[in-house]
Amino acid sequence: MMSSFLICPVRNATPEQLAVIENHNKLLNIAGEEVYWPHEHTKQDGDPIGIRICRDNREAMFTRERVRVRYDPTSRGSCFDIGMASIFELAHPGCVHIANPEEFLASPSSPQLSLLVSLLERSDDQRLQLEMAQRCWEDYPVDELLEHTTLVCRTHTLHSPTENTGALCVYGQIFAQMRSTPLQIKLGFTVEQTPNKSFNNVLLWLAEYTKYGPRTV
């Protein structure tokens, strides 16, 4: 059976969105594809930092055969996951797919959209390729994502707050790499701890965990 990981809104997903996603997953299951849906399969509570959730999602993604993205431009968690998917795609060319092409094509330009478009360049969906070519998404060049971190001798110094969606994509890329590559994280800006799980807390945890040198996570 084919297996896939679904990137989609979780924390702020509406009941309507959840119903649509659940129905789509059922159709995929009937067609012989097992879908890992974080809303259903990743334990969302009991993690005041968020690092366990990030780890669980990363492991689920990298042990599947493809990634499906139900794109929502308002989902910040999806930005981090799209960053991870960009590392997944390096080992699985053409295995990132869009679950909601109409909404995706109608979305405004954004850093996370630009990164996702770059991942779809090797997709075998010729219709989507043609329709993407007719859009103009040049406001956020993918190369500009490099501005959010500086890498020196396996030490990443992060420069941008987690409110920046492009930065979240980059931090997702780094976290995905740390599955097998030892890296050190340093914070080049002030990060405020939050009382509940957040990407701020994840960055603070990573910086503390790697303060003595590069480590895998």
N, C-alpha and C positions, 0 to 999 in steps of 0.2 A: 504494500500500500504506500502510495506517495505521502510524504509528510511535509507540512509547511508551518511556518511561524507567521502569525498575523500581527502586523503593526497597525494600531488603531487607537482612538481615544479610550481611556480607561477611567481615570479619576473623575473627569467632568463629562463623561458620556451621558447623553440624555436617554430616557427610556425608549424613545423612538429609534435612536441610533442602535441601541443594544438589540432591539427587536429585529432590525434589518440585518445586523451582523449575525445574530443567531440563526436567522433563516438562511442566510448565504452559506454559513458554515455547514448547516444540515445538508444543503444541496451538494456541497463539495464532498461531504462524507458519503453521501449516496453514490457519488461519482467515483469513489475510491480514494479520496484524499483525506488524511487525518490532519486536522487543523489545531495547532496550539494557540489558544486564545487567552492572553494574559488575564483578562477580566474573569475568566472561568478557571484557569489552570494555575495561575500564580497567586499564592496567598498574599493578599493585599494589606492585611493588618499584622500587628505584632512586630513591626519593624520601624521604630521611631527615627531611624536614620534614612533608610531607603536602600542601603547597600545590598542587603539580602535579596530584595526585589530585583535590583539591577543584575545581580549575579544569576538569579534564577532565569530571568528573561534572556540573558546572554547565553547561558548554557542551552536553553531550549532552542534559541535561534540557531546556534552553531552545530546542533545535532540534528537539524532538519535539512531537507533537500532543497527547499526554496523558501523565499520570504514573500509574503503578500502584504501590500500596503493599502489600507483603506484610508486614503489621505484626508486629513482635516487640518486646514491651515491654523486653527486655533489650539491645536493639541501640542503642548510643550513636551510632554513625555514622548510623543512620536518623533520629535526632533532628535532626542538622544538615541532613540531606536533606529532612526534613519542613519545616523552616524555609525552605529554598530553594523547596520546592513551594508554600508559602503565597504567595510572590511570583509564581511561575509561574501560580498560579490566578487572580491578579488580571487577567492578560491572557488567560487561558483558562478562563472560568467553567464549572464543572461538569465539568472535564476531569481531575479527580483521582479515582481509583477504588481500591477495596479489592480486593486479589487473594485474601485469605483472610478473608471476612466472619465466619465462625464464630469463629475465633480472635480477631479484632478485637473482636467484640461481647462476648466472654468476658473481655477484658483488664481489669485493675484500673485505677482512675483514675490519671492521671499528667499532668504538664504537656504532654508531647508528644501524648498521646491527646486531650486537650482541644483542642489546636490542630488536630489532624487532624479531629476531629469538626466543628470550625467550617468546615473546607475542604469537607466533604461536604454541607453544608447546601444546596448548589445542584446536588447530584448528581441524575441522572434515575433512579437506582435507588430506586424507590418502596418496595420491600420493605425495603431497608436503612434508608431513612428512617423507616419505621414501627418497625422494631426498635430503632433508635437512640433514638427518642422514648420507648420503654419502659424505657430505661436511665437511671440517674441518675449523671451524671458532673459533679458540681458542686464537687468538692473543689479543683480547680485552675482558677479562672476565667482565661480567656485574657487578660483585661486585666492580670492580675498579671505577665505576661511582660515588661511595660514596665519593671518594677523592675530588670531585669538590665542596663539601659543608660540613659545620659542623652545626648540628642542636642542639641547647641548649635552652630549655624552649621556644619553638615555635619561636626561632630566627634562621634564616638561615644566616650563613656567607658564602658568595660565594668566591671561591678561583681561578677560572680559567677564562681567557678571552673568549669572545664569538666566537673567531676563532676556539676554540676547539669544535669539533662536539659532543664529549661526554658530555661536559659541557652544550651545548645547549639542549641536551636531558634531563639532570637533571633540567635545568631551566624551561623547558616545564612541567616536572613533578610537580615542586613546584608551578608554575602558575596555573596548573589544580587543585591542592589541595586548592589553595587560593579562588577558587570559593565558597567553603563552610567552609573552616577552616581558622581562623585568623592566619596569620603568619607575622613575621617581616623580612625584608631583609636588610642585611648589606653587604657592599662590602669590601672584603679583598684584593682587588687589584685596581689599577688605571684604571678607565673607562673613555675613552674620548668621549665627546658628539660629535655627527655628525650632519651635516646640514639637512640631510634627515632621514626618518624613518629607524630605525636600532634596533638590539637587544641591542646594547650599550645604546641607548636612553631609551629602555624599562626598563633595569636594573636600570638606574639612576632614572627614574620615580618611580619605585617600592620602591627604597631605600628612596626617599624623602617622598613618600606617607605613608610609614610605620615607619618613623623615631621616632615617639612617642610611638610605640608599635605595637603588632600584629593587622592586619586588614584583612578582606576579600577584594577581588577586583572583 
